[in-house]
Amino acid sequence: MQSTSNAHPMDGLKNELRQILNVIPPGSNIYYIDIPVHSNGGDLLILKGTEAFFKDYGIHVRARYSVLDFPDSLLIPKDHIIVLHGGGNFGDLYPQHQRLREKIVSDYPHHRIVMLPQTIFYKKESEFDRTAQIFNKHKDVHLYVRDTLSFKLASEKFNRCCVYLSPDMAHQLWPIRHAGTPAKELLCFLRTDIEKTKEQERLEAEGRGDYLDWGSLYSRFEQKSIKLIVRLIQRGSGLPMHTIWAKYTDYLVNKAIKRFGSYRSVQTSRLHGHILSCLMDKPNVLLDNSYGKNSNYYQTWTSGIKTASLVVEGQSSKPASVAK
């Protein structure tokens, strides 16, 4: 999937996102749905990349909604495109977001619906089939997926939809420059949730580096602030909460960039720990998650980046010297 030119592979990945303009042309009016309002910095990087994409190509966001405040009934102008946030929550692991996605497809049969790059994973085939039945009734659904496995699955199930292969929206942020010289050696940015693996536990037992995850990156005060914003959005406070959230997420993402910037190399089981490292052109080693999302993404898009490597069965797919 990598470019053969002398350009940095990350330039090629950012350029790949331009294909989305075929279904969301420059100057389009859109509703941006399922915006993340939580402390997962990976989704916040996707959010910032998506908003940068809209700004770079003159796409007009007329309204923004999260899963917290999307109303039961909403009148959307027929000439507006409905755009759903990308990420890794397509499937039955995160049902709240999947229900919203399916509601949009069911409730707006005459609108163009675009789902930005996702990873697909279902534990139950019956749930996948149920989603496919909903999607295939719609005549103008465009689904972008982030890896070849998701592309294969989606192409087989969603036979009435347009399915495309695309990198993650965070690549629109390339390049991220960070001033200063790293003072620390190794950041272990590792999952603490249901997607953690035995391989990660083995590496954790070695005790190398400084350990961090999105939850521990943000302070108790910052976590409380996020929870307050969640409650205010849920209640409909009358305040411009999406504007407030946009400003606060600028701060949260910048905090992650500064923290990553203070280390010479990163070892991570977070896909966006890997992507952020690549955006900063920082040496990094990627571990897989529980269902192969990370390795599939790496093999599809980032394997050509010299400073990045993938751990496979206890060994890196590239020489360890990349993490110097």
C-alpha positions, 0 to 999 in steps of 0.5 A: 500500500506504500508509495514508491516515490521518494516522499515520506510514506506518511505523505502518501497516507495523508494523500490517500484520504483525498479519495473521500472527496469523491463522496464528500466533495469540497464545499459540501454541507454536512452533519457530523455525527457520533463525535467522541466525547470521552477520554480516549485520546485515539478517538480525539486524534481521529476527531482532530484529523477529521476536522482538519480534513473538513477545513482543508477542503472547504467542507462545511459542518452545519451541525455536530452531534455525539451519541450523547445528544443525537435526538430521536428525531432530527430534520436534516436538509436533503442536500446535506451529507450525513458523515459518521465519525471513524474509529474502531467501534464498528461491530458488537463490542461497542453497541451504543455507537453501533445502534446510533449508526444503524439508526442513522441508516434506517431513519435517513433513507434518502440522504447520502451517508458516509462512514469515515474509516473504521475497523470492523469486528463482530463477536457474533455473526448474527449481529453482523448479518443484522447490521447488513440487513439494515445497511443493504436497504439503503441506496447511498451508504459509503463505508470506509474501512481501515484494513484489508480484513475489514474491507473483505468482511464489509464487501461480502456483507454490505453488497448494496453499499459502496465500500472503500479501503482508507487510512485512519483520519488522524493521518490528516494531521501529518506532520506533527512537529514537537520542539525540544529534545526527548529527555527520557528513553522509552514510553510504554503506552499500553492498553488496560481494557478488554483488548489487552493481550497475553503478549502485552502482559509478557512485555509488561513483566519485563518492567522496562520504560515508563507505563501510561495509557489514555486513562493515566495520561489525563489527571484526575481534574481533567477526567472530572472535567470530561465527565462534567462536559459529558453530563452537560451535553447529555442534559442539553445545558443551552451552552455551546458545549460542542464548541467548548469540547472542541477547545478542550480536546485541543488541550487534551491532544496537545498534552499527549503530543508533549508527553510523547515528545518527551521520549526517544521511542514508544512501545504501544498496544494502542493503535493511535499510540502507534499512529501518533508516534508515526505522525511525530516521526518517532521510533515506535514498536506496535503490539497487537490488540485482542482481535488483530486490529493493530497488526491488520492496520500495520500490514495495510498501511504503516509497514513501510515506515522505517521507524515503526515495527510490529511485534509478532509472537514475541519478536519484532517484524523489523530489527530492534535498532529502529527504536534507537 
